[in-house]
Structure formats: structure tokens, C-alpha cells
């Protein structure tokens, strides 16, 4: 069971890491300044930022859990 949990944690960390990378790449493709964005674009950027920070927090928690599991 511990091996299954460890494998799951590792897989989720990889998935979240990939998601974070994709999100950062999408931010670099923005060519307009903030004051020139329309409401839809502005909302999309805020949603991506929110999801990026959620993924970052989830990764941090999973890494802490993996560290605790490896200590035992």
C-alpha cells in the first residue's frame, strides 16, 4: 500500500509540474499590456494564475508528504 501511495504521489507531482510549465509558457505568449486586455482576456489570465498557484500549493503538500513517508 505504501508503494502505491508513493507511486501516486510521484505521478501527481509530475502531472502538476507539467501543468505549471504549460501555464508559464502560456503567460509568455501574452503580447498585450495589462491595460489593453479586454475583460475576457483579463479573466482568463486571472483563472490561469489561480490554477497555477493551486498547483504550486498542491505540489508543495505532496512533496512534504513524500518526504515524511521516506523518513519512515
N, C-alpha and C positions, 0 to 999 in steps of 0.2 A: 504494500500500500504506500509506503514512504517513497519507493521508486516511482510509482505512478504519479504521486503528488509532485515530486521533484521534476519529473518529465513535463507535467502540465505547467508548472511554474516557469520552467525554461522556455517552453513553447510560447506561453503568453508574453514573456519578456521579449522574445524575438518578434512576435506579432506587433507589440506596442512600439518597439524600436523602429520597425519598418514603417508603421503608421506615422510616427513622429517625423521620420526622414521625409516621407511623402508630403506631409503638411508643410515642413520647412521649405521644400522645393516649390510648393505651390505659392508660398509667400514671396519667393524670389521672382516669380513670374508676374507679379503685380507691377504695372508700368505707370499707374496714375498716382498722383499725390493724394493724400487723405482728403483734402478739401475739394477734389474733383470727382470723388466717388459718388455714385448715386446710392439711394437707400438700399437697394438690393445688394449691391457690391459691398457696402459697408456692413450690412447684416451678415453676409457670407463670411467676411473676414473675421468678424467677432465670433461667429459659430466655430470657425476653424481654430481660432485662438483658444476658445473654451475647450474644445476637444483635445487640442494639443496639451493644455495644462492638465486635463483629466488624465490623459495617457501618461504624462510625466509623473503625476502622483501615484497612479496605479503601478507604474514600473518601480518606483521607489519602495512602495509597500511590498511588492513581490520580491524585490532584491533583499529587503530586510528579512522577510520570511525565509528565503533561500539560505541566507547567512545563518539564521537561527537553526534551521534544520541541519546544516552542515556542521554546526558546533556539537551536535549531539551524537 
